[in-house]
Amino acid sequence: MPEKIALVGIGKIARDQHIPSIHADKDWELAAVASRNASLDGVDNFSSLDELLEKRPDISTISLAIPPQPRFDYAVKALKARRHVMLEKPPGQSLAECFELEKLAKEMGVTLYASWHSRAADCVPDAKDWLAGKTLKSLRITWKEDVRRWHPGQDWIFEPGGMGVFDPGINALSIMTEILPDPVHVQQATLAFPENRDTPIAAQLMFHHSGGAQVTAEFDWLQEGLQSWDIEVETAQGTMKLAMGGSKMFINDELVKEGADHEYANLYRRMAELVQAEESDVDLLPLVHVSDAFALGRRVTVAPFEF
């Protein structure tokens, strides 16, 4: 029998990715949703998580597809009700929030999954395998997109806790931390803040690598025209490139794999495995890099931004 799951938050990402992925997975039955402003046909609809938890004790798992600012309070309620919890990325506004959620999940004896959808892209495991045992010379992240196109009107992203350009940038960091065989940490950062916003709209990062490789990242949320989500890696044994967010892989400039859009399907498959094994998966390293960038970053003020 499939596990009953409820989805909290019925925005664009929920309708585009979460709902189709749950419906397509034999391990899950979407039994209810909770949203203040939206509803979904064919399932129980609740206006709050409190109401959902009270009226549907048979639902074992809660998936939170809401902005990071309120996510901690929602996750605490679900965990205290002894429900398994799946967190959309980033898992929280801060590391402290995530540490507390991880501790609470252990105390309640339930699963907590901090999901990273870009890490679940089809070519990421292949890139990790290819890099194993190779000598890294450089890794360059180029993550440039148009916020007006991908997040129209979503002002919460530019509010404290919204992370600004690191909302997409953390996707690249989640891939980098998965495929690199050696640890890195942020050494320098420059963060560009619009004068009327509280989070950056562009960022440049430089990382320390124990072997002396040059590891950098460039994030830009004002990219017009061609959008780019690329990670280029040079090793002593050849070059590799992950393009389009990890869905295409090139070796020495030759396309060797082109995957499908299975990211969220892979996340829900992983969540089912964790619940069945009574385990949690809370990898916070991508969020560590973002926190370090804010701590170490040189702040520059740029022109105001409006949607």
C-alpha positions as CSV (number, residue, x, y, z in Angstrom):
1,M,0.0,0.0,0.0
2,P,1.3,3.5,-0.8
3,E,2.1,5.9,2.0
4,K,-0.3,8.8,2.4
5,I,1.4,12.2,1.9
6,A,0.2,15.8,2.2
7,L,1.6,18.7,0.3
8,V,1.8,22.1,2.0
9,G,1.9,25.0,-0.4
10,I,0.2,24.9,-3.8
11,G,2.3,27.4,-5.8
12,K,4.0,27.1,-9.2
13,I,6.7,24.6,-8.2
14,A,4.1,22.4,-6.5
15,R,1.9,22.3,-9.6
16,D,4.8,21.9,-12.0
17,Q,6.9,19.4,-10.1
18,H,5.7,18.1,-6.8
19,I,2.1,17.1,-7.7
20,P,3.0,15.3,-11.0
21,S,5.9,13.5,-9.3
22,I,3.8,12.2,-6.4
23,H,1.0,11.1,-8.7
24,A,3.5,9.1,-10.8
25,D,5.1,7.3,-7.8
26,K,3.6,4.0,-6.7
27,D,4.9,4.5,-3.2
28,W,2.9,7.6,-2.6
29,E,-0.8,8.6,-2.5
30,L,-1.4,12.4,-2.4
31,A,-4.2,12.5,0.2
32,A,-4.4,16.2,1.1
33,V,-3.0,19.7,0.5
34,A,-2.8,22.7,2.8
35,S,-2.9,26.3,1.4
36,R,-4.3,29.6,2.4
37,N,-4.9,30.7,-1.1
38,A,-5.2,27.7,-3.4
39,S,-6.9,24.3,-3.7
40,L,-6.5,21.0,-5.6
41,D,-9.2,18.9,-7.0
42,G,-9.5,15.2,-5.9
43,V,-8.0,15.5,-2.5
44,D,-8.8,16.9,0.9
45,N,-8.1,20.7,1.1
46,F,-7.2,22.5,4.3
47,S,-6.5,26.1,4.9
48,S,-3.8,25.4,7.5
49,L,-1.3,22.7,8.5
50,D,-2.8,22.6,12.0
51,E,-6.2,21.6,10.6
52,L,-4.6,19.0,8.3
53,L,-2.7,17.4,11.2
54,E,-5.7,17.3,13.4
55,K,-8.2,15.9,10.9
56,R,-5.9,13.5,8.9
57,P,-4.0,11.5,11.5
58,D,-3.7,8.7,8.8
59,I,-1.3,10.9,6.7
60,S,2.2,9.8,7.6
61,T,4.3,12.3,5.6
62,I,4.3,16.1,5.0
63,S,6.1,17.7,2.1
64,L,6.7,21.4,2.5
65,A,6.8,23.4,-0.8
66,I,6.7,26.8,0.8
67,P,9.2,29.7,1.0
68,P,12.0,29.2,3.5
69,Q,10.9,32.0,5.9
70,P,7.9,30.2,7.4
71,R,9.2,26.6,6.8
72,F,10.8,26.1,10.2
73,D,7.5,26.6,12.1
74,Y,5.6,24.3,9.8
75,A,8.3,21.6,10.0
76,V,8.3,21.8,13.8
77,K,4.5,21.3,13.9
78,A,4.7,18.3,11.6
79,L,7.6,16.7,13.4
80,K,6.0,17.1,16.8
81,A,2.9,15.4,15.4
82,R,5.3,12.5,14.5
83,R,4.9,12.9,10.7
84,H,7.8,12.4,8.3
85,V,8.9,15.7,6.7
86,M,10.3,16.5,3.3
87,L,11.8,20.0,2.9
88,E,12.0,21.8,-0.4
89,K,15.4,23.5,-0.9
90,P,16.9,25.4,0.9
91,P,16.0,23.4,4.0
92,G,15.7,26.5,6.1
93,Q,16.6,30.2,6.5
94,S,19.6,29.3,8.7
95,L,21.8,26.5,9.7
96,A,20.6,26.8,13.3
97,E,17.0,26.1,12.2
98,C,18.1,23.0,10.3
99,F,20.2,21.7,13.2
100,E,17.1,22.0,15.5
101,L,14.9,20.2,13.0
102,E,17.4,17.4,12.6
103,K,17.5,17.0,16.4
104,L,13.7,17.1,16.7
105,A,13.3,14.4,14.0
106,K,15.6,12.1,15.9
107,E,13.7,12.7,19.2
108,M,10.3,12.0,17.5
109,G,11.6,8.9,15.7
110,V,10.6,10.2,12.2
111,T,12.3,10.9,8.9
112,L,13.6,14.3,7.9
113,Y,14.7,14.8,4.3
114,A,16.5,18.0,3.2
115,S,16.0,17.6,-0.5
116,W,18.2,19.2,-3.2
117,H,16.4,18.9,-6.5
118,S,19.3,19.9,-8.8
119,R,21.5,17.2,-7.1
120,A,18.9,14.7,-8.3
121,A,19.4,15.7,-12.0
122,D,20.1,12.7,-14.2
123,C,23.7,13.4,-15.1
124,V,24.9,14.3,-11.6
125,P,25.8,10.6,-10.6
126,D,27.7,10.2,-13.9
127,A,29.7,13.4,-13.2
128,K,30.5,12.2,-9.7
129,D,31.7,8.8,-11.0
130,W,33.8,10.5,-13.8
131,L,35.5,12.8,-11.3
132,A,36.4,10.1,-8.8
133,G,40.2,9.5,-8.7
134,K,41.0,12.4,-11.1
135,T,43.3,15.4,-10.3
136,L,41.2,18.6,-10.2
137,K,42.7,21.7,-11.9
138,S,39.7,24.0,-11.9
139,L,35.9,24.1,-11.5
140,R,33.8,27.0,-12.6
141,I,30.1,27.5,-11.9
142,T,28.2,29.9,-14.2
143,W,24.6,30.2,-13.1
144,K,22.9,33.1,-14.8
145,E,19.2,33.5,-15.2
146,D,16.4,36.1,-15.4
147,V,14.6,36.4,-12.0
148,R,11.7,38.2,-13.8
149,R,11.2,35.1,-16.0
150,W,11.5,32.4,-13.3
151,H,10.2,34.1,-10.2
152,P,7.8,36.9,-11.4
153,G,6.5,39.0,-8.5
154,Q,8.0,36.8,-5.8
155,D,9.2,39.6,-3.5
156,W,9.8,37.1,-0.6
157,I,13.1,36.1,-2.4
158,F,14.5,39.6,-1.8
159,E,13.4,39.7,1.9
160,P,15.6,38.6,4.8
161,G,15.8,34.8,4.6
162,G,14.9,34.6,0.9
163,M,18.6,34.4,-0.1
164,G,18.2,36.4,-3.3
165,V,20.4,35.0,-6.1
166,F,21.4,32.2,-3.8
167,D,17.9,30.7,-4.2
168,P,19.0,29.4,-7.6
169,G,22.7,29.5,-6.8
170,I,22.4,27.0,-4.0
171,N,21.2,24.5,-6.7
172,A,24.7,24.8,-8.3
173,L,26.4,24.4,-4.9
174,S,24.3,21.3,-4.2
175,I,25.7,19.7,-7.4
176,M,29.3,20.8,-6.7
177,T,29.3,19.4,-3.2
178,E,27.9,16.1,-4.5
179,I,30.3,15.6,-7.4
180,L,33.6,16.9,-5.9
181,P,35.7,14.2,-4.3
182,D,37.5,16.8,-2.2
183,P,36.0,19.3,0.2
184,V,36.1,23.1,-0.5
185,H,35.1,26.1,1.5
186,V,34.4,29.8,0.6
187,Q,37.5,31.9,0.8
188,Q,36.2,35.2,-0.8
189,A,32.9,36.6,-2.0
190,T,31.4,39.7,-3.5
191,L,27.7,40.2,-3.2
192,A,25.7,42.8,-5.2
193,F,22.7,44.1,-3.3
194,P,20.1,46.3,-5.1
195,E,19.8,49.5,-3.0
196,N,16.1,48.8,-2.3
197,R,16.5,45.0,-1.5
198,D,17.7,43.0,1.4
199,T,19.3,40.1,-0.5
200,P,21.8,40.0,-3.3
201,I,21.0,39.9,-7.0
202,A,24.4,38.7,-8.1
203,A,27.4,37.1,-6.4
204,Q,30.9,35.9,-7.2
205,L,32.6,33.3,-5.0
206,M,36.1,31.9,-4.7
207,F,36.7,28.6,-2.9
208,H,39.7,27.1,-1.2
209,H,40.6,23.6,-2.5
210,S,43.1,21.5,-0.6
211,G,44.9,20.5,-3.8
212,G,45.2,24.1,-5.0
213,A,42.6,23.9,-7.8
214,Q,40.8,27.1,-8.8
215,V,37.2,26.8,-7.8
216,T,34.8,29.7,-8.5
217,A,31.2,30.5,-8.9
218,E,29.4,33.3,-10.6
219,F,25.7,33.9,-10.0
220,D,23.6,36.5,-11.8
221,W,19.8,37.1,-11.7
222,L,19.6,39.7,-14.4
223,Q,20.7,37.6,-17.3
224,E,18.8,38.4,-20.5
225,G,18.8,36.2,-23.5
226,L,20.5,32.8,-23.2
227,Q,20.1,31.4,-19.7
228,S,23.0,29.3,-18.3
229,W,23.3,26.7,-15.6
230,D,26.7,25.3,-16.2
231,I,29.5,23.6,-14.2
232,E,32.8,23.3,-16.1
233,V,35.5,21.1,-14.7
234,E,39.1,20.7,-15.8
235,T,41.2,17.8,-14.6
236,A,44.7,16.5,-15.4
237,Q,42.9,13.7,-17.2
238,G,40.4,15.7,-19.3
239,T,37.5,18.1,-19.1
240,M,33.9,17.6,-18.1
241,K,30.9,20.0,-18.3
242,L,27.5,19.7,-16.8
243,A,25.0,21.9,-18.7
244,M,21.4,22.9,-18.2
245,G,21.5,22.3,-14.5
246,G,22.9,18.8,-14.7
247,S,20.7,17.5,-17.5
248,K,23.5,17.4,-20.1
249,M,27.0,16.0,-19.7
250,F,30.0,16.7,-21.9
251,I,33.4,15.0,-21.8
252,N,36.2,16.8,-23.7
253,D,33.5,18.9,-25.5
254,E,31.6,15.8,-26.6
255,L,28.0,15.2,-25.5
256,V,27.9,11.9,-23.7
257,K,24.6,12.0,-22.0
258,E,21.3,13.9,-22.1
259,G,18.9,13.2,-19.3
260,A,15.2,13.8,-18.8
261,D,13.5,15.9,-16.3
262,H,13.4,13.4,-13.4
263,E,14.6,15.6,-10.5
264,Y,11.5,15.7,-8.4
265,A,10.6,12.1,-9.3
266,N,14.0,11.1,-7.9
267,L,13.5,13.2,-4.8
268,Y,10.2,11.4,-4.0
269,R,11.8,8.0,-4.7
270,R,14.5,8.9,-2.2
271,M,12.0,10.0,0.4
272,A,10.1,6.7,0.1
273,E,13.4,4.9,0.6
274,L,14.2,6.9,3.7
275,V,10.8,6.4,5.3
276,Q,11.0,2.6,4.6
277,A,14.5,2.4,6.1
278,E,13.5,4.7,9.1
279,E,16.4,7.0,8.2
280,S,16.9,10.8,7.6
281,D,19.0,12.6,5.1
282,V,20.0,16.1,6.1
283,D,23.1,17.3,4.1
284,L,23.5,21.0,4.9
285,L,26.8,21.6,3.1
286,P,25.3,23.7,0.3
287,L,23.7,26.0,2.9
288,V,27.1,26.2,4.7
289,H,28.6,27.7,1.6
290,V,25.8,30.3,1.3
291,S,26.1,31.2,5.0
292,D,29.9,31.5,4.6
293,A,29.4,33.8,1.5
294,F,27.2,36.1,3.6
295,A,29.7,36.1,6.4
296,L,32.8,36.7,4.3
297,G,31.3,38.6,1.4
298,R,32.2,42.1,0.4
299,R,29.0,44.0,-0.1
300,V,28.5,46.3,-3.1
301,T,25.3,48.3,-3.8
302,V,23.8,48.3,-7.3
303,A,20.8,49.9,-9.0
304,P,17.3,49.3,-7.5
305,F,15.4,46.3,-8.7
306,E,11.7,46.0,-9.4
307,F,9.8,43.2,-11.0
